[in-house]
Amino acid sequence: MTTMIQLISRWAIPFFVLSITIVGMERRVPIYESFVEGAKEGWQTAVRLLPYLVGMLVAIQIFQHSGALDILITLIRPLTRLVGFPEEILPLALMRPISGSGSLALLTQALQVFGPDSFLGRLAAALMGSTETSFYVLTVYAGSIGLRRTRHTLATSLTADLAGFLAALYVVRYLFP
């Protein structure tokens, strides 16, 4: 079974690219020219996104290094205790919607300190898999189409992250006692 999965994963992308090429040739689509045009559009999108990404990354660094994260942890600690969310994983839960690389660093640290098979290690891993870097995604998608008013989108994204946090806590607590 493992050999079959490895074989499929090794050949999936080349097969997909070859299939697109064959279908394009059958339909007489100028394949290389279409690829170059798509690359141009991708470059233009990246250039449009750059100011949004730089602004978001600066804001994340300010949030992390100003002590605002620590203040936020202190403020919500009573709520997390109420639902039984461990304090040790709270920095990861708060960083996850903001920064993928920051939350990955916190996950790595949690796995090193608590171990991958511990309750806290499993909860940290489940958090990473059940939530999204909402601010990053919102920045990229809204920036790519020039969307300026994202009030409801942000609230919905953060609500989904909260649901992911609680679901991860529930699943890890009851499936891995």
Secondary structure, 3 states (H helix, E strand, C coil): CHHHHHHHHHHHHHHHHHHHHHHHHHCCCCHHHHHHHHHHHHHHHHHHHHHHHHHHHHHHHHHHHCCHHHHHHHHHHHHHHHHCCCHHHHHHHHHCCCCHHHHHHHHHHHHHHHCCCCHHHHHHHHHHHHCCCHHHHHHHHHHHHCCCCCHHHHHHHHHHHHHHHHHHHHHHHHHCC
